[in-house]
Amino acid sequence: MRLPDPSPPQGRRLNPMRPRGRRLYVTPERFAVIARWALWSLVAIVITGSLVRLTGSGLGCSDWPNCEPGEFVPAADFHGWVEFGNRMVTGLVSAAVVVAVAASWWRLPRRGDLVWWSLGLVAGVIFQIGLGAVTVLTHLSPPIVMSHFLASQVLVSAAVVLQHRASWESPPGGEGTMRLPTQVRTLAWLAATLTAAALWTGTVVTGTGPHGGDEHVERLQFALPSVARIHGITVAVLAAAVLLLALQVRRLAATQQAGATTELGRRVRIVIGVMAVQAAIGYVQYFNELPVLLVALHVVGATLLTIMVTRLLLAAETGRRASAEPGVAGSVGIAGRGFPE
C-alpha cells in the first residue's frame, strides 16, 4: 500500500497562519496596513474639506444629500463639483473605515481593542457625515464649521491610536512594556491638551477670517488681530510644554532608563520640527493677508501636528517593549517585521 505524499502540491504554499477550514482571515501584518490606510484616508478628507472652504465652494451644493433640490449631481459648475468631490471622498473614507472594522473582526488572532477602535472610527465618520449635512443646511455657520474641523482631528487621532495598536502583537501597556515616570507622562498629556487648545483657538481665527467657504457667509464678530494673538499665545505655551518635556526626556536619557526614552525622544523632536514649520507658516500667512496656499499648508500642518502629538503621547504611555526575543513585536513591528509610520 502506497502512503500519500505529505508534501503540498507543486506550486502551492501552505500558510502556517491560516487555520483549518477557514478561508477568510486577516493576518496582523495585513491589518496594520489596513489601519494605516484608514488613517491617511481620514487625513485626505481633512485636506479636501479645507479646499472646499478655501476655494469658496462651501455652498457649491445648497442641499444634502442631493447637490441641489432634485439633483444629486451638480451642473457644470466649478464650486459645485469641488463640494460634490469632497462628498465623494467622504464615501471613500467611509468604505476605508468599514473595511477596517471587517478586517479587525477577521484578524487572527482577533483582539477586542482593535475591533472597538475600528467601530469608533465608523461611528465618528457617521457623526461627521451628519455634521457635514448640518454645515450645508446652516449655510456654513462658523461654529458648525469649527466643530466639523475639530471632530475631524479627533477622528485622525483615533485612527493613529488604531494604527499604533495594530503594530503590537498584544495591546500596548501589557506585559513587556516599560512604564515611564509620572512626570514625563504628565508633561506628554499637558502637551496633548494644549495642542487641542491651540487647534480650537485656530478655528476661532479661521471663523473670524476671510475664508468662510463663501463670500456671503457671516463671520464671527471678533477682531482678527485679537483672536490671532490669543492663538499665538496658546501655541507659545504649547511650545514651552514640549520643550520642558524634551529636557525631561534628555535627563532620563542619561540614566538607566535611556532605552525606554529613545522612541519618546524621537517623537518629541518630530513635534518640535512640525511646530517650528507651523509657526513660520502662521506668521507669514498672517502678515501677508492670509493667502489661500499658505492657509491650506497651515491646515495640513495642523493635522500633522495632531498625528505627531498623538504618537508622542502613545510613546509616553506605552514605553517600549522590554522583550527582544525573536517573533515578539516591538513598538513599531509585528512578529519581527517593521511597519514604518
Order of alpha helices (4+ residues) and beta strands (2+ residues): alpha-alpha-alpha-alpha-alpha-alpha-alpha-alpha-beta-beta
